Amino acid sequence: MYNSLGVYGRYFLLCVLNFLTTACNTKQSEKALAKVSGSQPNIVFIITDDQGYGDFGHTGNPIIKTPAIDKFASEAVSLTNYHVGTTCAPTRAGLLTGRNCNRNGVWHTIMGASMLNREEVTIADEFKKNGYKTGMFGKWHLGDNSPFQPHERGFDEAFYHGGGGVGQTPDYWNNDYFDDTYFRNGRPEKKEGYCTDVWFDEALSFIEAKKDQPFFCYLSLNAPHSPFNVPEKYYNLYKDEVDIDESQKRFYGMITNIDDNFSKLLKKLENLGIADNTIVVFTTDKGTSRGYRLDKKTNRFLGYNAGMRGTKSSEYDGGHRVPFIIRWPNGGLTGGSTRNDLVAHVDVLPTFMSLTGNSFSSEKTMDGVDLSD
């Protein structure tokens, strides 16, 4: 499937470059894009877990409350035909390496199949090589033991939980989303608070500390993955909704909590004076796990799936077509426009290296294409 992305990717490139600049010459436009800010842009890349295309207000969900993300989409550029893997770890591995699961060794989420091959080069490796400070916060899911841990894969700083979800077997014993113990560069550390709040707080601390130099912040959330544990005030936002079930009320509450934290992150970038030269991405790792489901008692579907068939793990669009919202004011990625050309998670590494003005070449076969080439 992805071997055909080159044609679509290059068509997408032309659309984006026309949107970004008024220059007639494509090569000149590319150079202008890389140099427009006078310095390398920062990157904040946010990816959530199990949140599907229909789990946002701006994509048509009539119940869910995501005002900050919806506003962000109105100010950014949305790729509406962006595709990922159908499960967690393969998406993350493909995004970080530009290579599909059959090449990078991550083809499942369990039984050793989620460990990213040691010889793979990650986007964090590349940014670090080019002078960026790199940090990851939240869900890693690409190997819990040395030499597979995130601080051994290009991240200067990493604060994360074990396994594919908080409370799973590789995670710290008895974690339950609240006041848990996580791992800072491999060493356990207890933190007070709800997990999503903790990940964002750690990311904000990293951003503030690195604000005077280019940084790559990979904020990889475990929410709204099960178990659907959520602060009571977020559950209460949905407790009286009659068109979703109890688990969906918790699931939606987890998403609104993400939205509140996202708003706080955007305000931090503004307050630090670095918002204009920071590329911010909000995306997800696969189709919804709980936002759309069949109620067997009533034989009707509850929730919203943007008219798509299938959910998490499905080969249909609902399993792998997800939002990709990107904003970069200094690079012209603003305005609330949409692009419907075919794009995939494996395109992220080569494209972002080019957008930031950094050269990139790989000795391995790349499945992703540079959309600014």
C-alpha positions, 0 to 999 in steps of 0.5 A: 500500500505505502509503496504507492505513496510517492505519487500521492505524496508529491501531489500533496507537496505541490498543494502544500507549497502553493498554500505556504508561499507565493513563489513560482519556483518549487525549489525556491519555495522549499528553501524559503520554507526551511529558512523562513524563521531564521532558526530551526523550529521547535517541534511538539508532537502529540499522539494519543492512544485509541482516539479515533477520527470521530472523537473530536468536536471539529470532525462532527461528534455532537457530544464530545467536548474538545474546544481547544483542539477544535480551535487549534484545527481552525488555526492549523492545517488538517490532513484528512486522509492520513493513515497509521497502523491499526494498533499502538506499537506498529504506528509508533515504530513506523512514525519514529523510523519512517519504515513499516512494521515488516521492516522495523520489527514491530508488528504487534503489541505483545509477546516481544513483537513490540521491540523496535529492532536495535539497529533502527534509526529514530527521528529522535536520533536524527534530531539529536544529531542535528543539535536538537534537545529531545524528550519523550513523555508518556507511552513508549511501547517499543521495548521495556529493557535495555537496549530498547528503552527510549533514552537509548533510542535518541531521547535525552530525557524520557519519562514513561510508563512500562508496557502498552498501558498503565497497569499492564504487566511490564508497568510498575506494580499497582499503577492505576492512573493516579499517583503512580510510579513511572520511569525516568530514563529507566529509574522508577520515580513516583509522581502525584496526580493523574497520568495525563496531567503528569505527562503534560507537566513533564513536557511543559517543564522540558519545553521551558528548560529548552526554550532557547535552543531547538527541541523535539518534544514527543508527547505520547499519551496512553489516554484514552486507552483502557482502563477508563480511569478518569478524574471524577469531574471529567466523568461528570461532564458526560454522566447525564448523556443518554446516547453513550454508555458508561464506558464511553462517558469515561472515555470521553472524559479522558479526551476532554482532560487531554483537551484541557492539558493541550490548551495549557500547552499552547498557552505555555508556548505563547507565554514563552514567546516561541509559539510562532516558531514551534511546529505543533502536531496533534494526531492519534495512533489508530481508530477509536477503541470505545467512541463507537460501539454496538450496544447488543441490548438495543442493537444500535450503535452508540457514539460517532465514527465520522461515517467510517466503517471499523474501529481499532484493529480494523482493516477498514478506514475506521481502524487506521484513518486518523486526524493529523493537525499541524500548525507552524506560523513561521512556516505558513502552516495556518489558516484552518485549511484541509488537505485530502491527499494520501499521507501516512505515519511513515512520512513523518520522519523524512518530511520533518527533517526537511521542514526543519532544514536538516539533511537526511539519508538512510542506508535502509529502505524507507517507506515514507516519503519527504513531502517537501522534496 
